[in-house]
């Protein structure tokens, strides 16, 4: 009976966080030396408003209450599983910075992670991807590196789609190990 209650309790913890990672992915994260791409949490809408200003969050799509909760759950997942983080880098867009803030508290912005979805930023893709690849090549740690970014960045560098708050894990050579969907 005690074993059943323990399994039930662990199951409830996973259910309440809505973050499920299989043992292979979790073990890989605990090993360290992984690149973790996180698409910003839920921010209703698509693209950026016409009056978008990178320095003014009121002109941007921002996290909803669900997005804030999702970000906090992401942080709890890393904390509860004792996943070691070298550093957290975020796009300069407010929805990414807020995801990083609510999940990890400490982060640094890195413009190579910025969105290039909108036509006015699309010309930045090649330079950003080159800068990101250079950064990854020079990164050296036995802990994990976290990038909080956008669908287009993850798609461009890993050739895979991602949903809001999804965590995509790769090795330093950008071979995908797996992904974790969050809600």
C-alpha positions in Angstrom: 0.0 0.0 0.0 2.9 2.4 0.9 4.4 1.8 -2.6 1.1 2.5 -4.3 0.7 5.8 -2.4 4.2 6.8 -3.3 3.5 6.1 -7.0 0.2 7.9 -6.8 1.9 11.0 -5.1 4.6 11.2 -7.7 1.9 10.9 -10.4 -0.1 13.7 -8.9 3.0 15.9 -8.8 3.6 15.3 -12.5 -0.1 15.9 -13.2 -0.2 19.2 -11.4 2.9 20.5 -13.1 1.7 19.3 -16.6 5.3 18.7 -17.5 6.2 15.1 -18.4 9.7 14.0 -19.4 10.6 10.5 -20.0 13.6 9.0 -18.1 15.9 9.3 -21.2 15.3 13.0 -21.5 15.5 13.7 -17.8 18.7 11.7 -17.4 20.2 13.6 -20.4 19.4 16.9 -18.8 20.9 15.8 -15.5 24.1 14.8 -17.3 24.5 18.4 -18.4 26.3 19.8 -21.4 23.0 20.2 -23.3 21.5 23.0 -25.2 17.9 23.7 -24.1 15.7 25.7 -26.4 12.5 27.0 -24.8 9.9 28.7 -26.9 8.3 31.6 -24.9 5.2 30.7 -22.9 1.7 31.4 -24.0 1.3 34.9 -25.4 -2.0 35.2 -27.3 -1.9 36.4 -30.9 0.5 36.0 -33.8 3.5 38.0 -34.8 4.0 41.5 -33.4 1.7 44.6 -33.5 2.4 47.3 -36.1 3.6 49.7 -33.4 6.1 47.1 -32.0 8.9 48.7 -30.0 11.5 46.4 -28.5 12.0 48.8 -25.5 8.3 49.1 -24.7 6.4 46.0 -23.5 3.1 47.7 -23.9 3.6 47.6 -27.7 4.2 43.8 -27.8 2.4 40.6 -27.4 2.9 39.6 -23.8 2.4 36.5 -21.7 -1.2 35.8 -20.6 -1.9 34.6 -17.0 -1.7 31.1 -18.4 1.7 32.0 -19.9 3.0 33.3 -16.5 1.8 30.1 -14.8 3.4 28.0 -17.6 6.7 29.8 -17.1 6.7 29.2 -13.4 6.0 25.5 -14.0 8.9 25.3 -16.4 11.1 26.8 -13.6 9.8 24.3 -11.1 10.5 21.4 -13.5 14.2 22.4 -13.6 14.4 23.1 -9.9 12.6 20.0 -8.7 14.7 17.8 -11.0 17.9 19.5 -9.9 18.9 20.2 -13.5 22.1 22.3 -13.5 22.0 25.5 -15.6 25.2 27.3 -16.7 23.3 30.3 -18.0 19.9 31.4 -19.3 19.9 33.6 -22.4 16.7 35.2 -23.7 15.5 37.1 -26.8 15.0 40.8 -26.2 11.2 40.4 -26.8 9.2 40.9 -23.6 7.4 37.6 -23.8 10.7 35.8 -23.8 12.3 37.9 -21.1 9.2 37.3 -18.9 9.3 33.6 -19.6 12.9 33.5 -18.5 12.2 35.7 -15.5 9.3 33.7 -14.2 11.1 30.4 -14.9 14.7 31.1 -13.8 14.7 34.6 -12.3 18.2 35.4 -13.7 18.9 35.7 -17.4 20.7 37.8 -19.9 19.4 39.0 -23.3 21.1 37.9 -26.5 19.9 39.4 -29.7 20.7 36.3 -31.8 17.6 34.8 -30.1 15.3 37.6 -31.3 12.4 36.9 -33.6 12.7 37.4 -37.3 9.1 36.3 -38.1 7.9 39.8 -39.0 8.9 41.1 -42.4 10.7 44.1 -40.9 13.1 41.7 -39.0 13.4 38.8 -41.6 16.6 40.2 -43.0 18.3 39.5 -39.6 17.9 35.7 -39.8 21.3 34.8 -41.4 23.3 37.0 -39.1 21.4 35.9 -36.0 21.9 32.2 -36.9 25.6 32.7 -37.6 26.0 34.5 -34.2 24.0 31.8 -32.4 26.1 29.0 -34.0 29.3 30.8 -33.1 28.1 31.2 -29.5 27.2 27.5 -29.2 30.5 26.4 -30.8 32.5 28.5 -28.2 30.3 27.5 -25.2 31.9 25.0 -22.8 30.3 23.9 -19.6 29.4 20.6 -17.9 26.0 22.3 -17.0 23.2 23.1 -19.4 22.7 26.2 -21.6 19.1 27.6 -21.8 17.9 29.7 -24.7 14.4 31.3 -24.3 13.4 32.3 -27.8 10.8 32.1 -30.6 9.3 29.5 -32.9 11.2 30.8 -35.9 14.6 30.6 -34.2 14.1 27.1 -33.0 12.7 26.1 -36.4 15.6 27.7 -38.3 18.4 26.2 -36.1 16.9 22.8 -35.4 14.5 22.3 -38.3 11.7 21.4 -35.9 8.5 23.2 -34.8 7.6 24.0 -31.2 4.6 25.0 -29.2 4.4 27.7 -26.6 6.5 26.8 -23.6 7.9 23.7 -25.3 11.4 22.6 -24.2 13.6 21.2 -27.0 16.8 19.5 -25.9 19.9 19.0 -28.1 23.5 18.2 -27.7 26.2 20.8 -28.7 26.1 19.5 -32.3 22.4 20.3 -32.4 21.3 16.7 -32.6 17.8 16.7 -31.0 17.6 14.5 -27.9 13.9 15.1 -27.3 11.3 17.6 -26.3 9.0 18.3 -23.4 5.6 19.8 -23.8 4.4 22.1 -21.0 0.9 23.4 -20.3 
